[in-house]
Amino acid sequence: MIVLVVMASVVLAASVMAQGGVKDECVALCKDAAKFINEKGFYPTVFEINKKGGKFISKNTYVFLMDLEGHMLAHPFNQQFIGMDMTGNKDVNGKLFVQDYIAVARSKGEGWTEYMYPTPEELKKPIPRKEMKSSKKTSYVYRVPGKDLMVIAGFFE
């Protein structure tokens, strides 16, 4: 029994440490993208974020760019949404998660949001969206200093 408790504790601790690493990665990528915008400009940043092998993609997460009105401006995997108003996007529980991004960016400048969303693997399935299984997604929102833009990176738990 003691061995099982110790093993469970080790697994839980490893999971928490791994999650902390992904959170740090989200923060670092978002802050790097914001710095890139301020140093290189808007269009070079859009180009870089839209690249599937770009510098703002890691093994565990990627950055996308939105304005503070909720329009998608750059995304490495969902470029079909660029230019669209995303403020009406809801998770399976009815949470308007893009509006949460905007609220965090406007009020605090940075922070975390949580919502339910299908994983990339789930989105590849040829089934209607309402039949897809959603998982908890945690996203870091960072307002680009001096601009009405925000960069977001998230991960699934």
C-alpha positions, -999 to 999 in steps of 0.1 A, spaced: 0 0 0 28 24 9 45 17 -24 14 26 -43 9 58 -24 46 68 -31 43 59 -68 11 79 -71 28 109 -54 58 107 -78 35 105 -108 15 135 -95 46 155 -88 60 148 -122 27 159 -138 27 192 -119 64 198 -128 57 191 -165 27 214 -164 48 241 -148 73 237 -176 46 241 -203 33 272 -185 67 287 -185 70 279 -222 37 297 -229 48 328 -210 82 329 -227 69 324 -262 42 351 -257 67 376 -244 92 368 -272 64 373 -298 55 406 -282 91 418 -282 94 407 -319 63 428 -327 78 459 -311 113 453 -326 105 440 -361 70 453 -367 35 440 -372 38 424 -407 71 405 -401 55 391 -369 23 380 -386 45 363 -412 65 345 -385 35 335 -364 18 321 -395 47 298 -403 41 262 -393 78 258 -385 82 294 -371 100 305 -340 68 308 -320 60 271 -322 73 246 -297 67 209 -291 40 218 -265 24 250 -276 23 278 -302 15 315 -303 -13 332 -321 -21 369 -325 -54 388 -320 -64 424 -316 -82 436 -286 -115 436 -305 -112 398 -309 -101 395 -345 -77 368 -354 -46 383 -370 -22 354 -372 -23 316 -364 1 289 -376 -26 262 -378 -59 279 -384 -53 306 -410 -88 302 -423 -99 323 -393 -75 353 -400 -95 385 -401 -126 370 -384 -142 383 -353 -138 355 -328 -157 371 -299 -187 348 -303 -166 316 -299 -180 295 -270 -167 264 -254 -189 234 -248 -201 250 -216 -211 283 -233 -180 302 -220 -170 330 -244 -133 323 -241 -121 350 -266 -139 376 -245 -120 362 -215 -87 368 -235 -98 404 -241 -108 410 -205 -74 397 -192 -55 418 -218 -74 450 -211 -76 447 -173 -43 431 -162 -22 430 -194 -14 393 -189 -28 363 -172 -43 328 -176 -77 316 -188 -93 282 -188 -120 267 -210 -130 235 -227 -119 229 -263 -113 199 -286 -76 188 -288 -59 190 -322 -63 152 -326 -100 155 -319 -104 183 -345 -89 161 -372 -118 136 -368 -144 137 -396 -173 143 -372 -195 173 -364 -179 197 -339 -206 192 -314 -198 155 -312 -161 161 -305 -147 155 -270 -135 186 -253 -106 188 -229 -95 215 -205 -73 241 -221 -53 266 -202 -41 297 -222 -17 325 -213 -28 359 -227 -2 387 -230 -9 422 -242 18 436 -264 32 466 -246 20 499 -262 -3 481 -287 -39 470 -289 -27 435 -296 -25 403 -276 -5 371 -281 -19 338 -267 -4 304 -261 -20 275 -244 -19 238 -236 -43 209 -228 -43 194 -194 
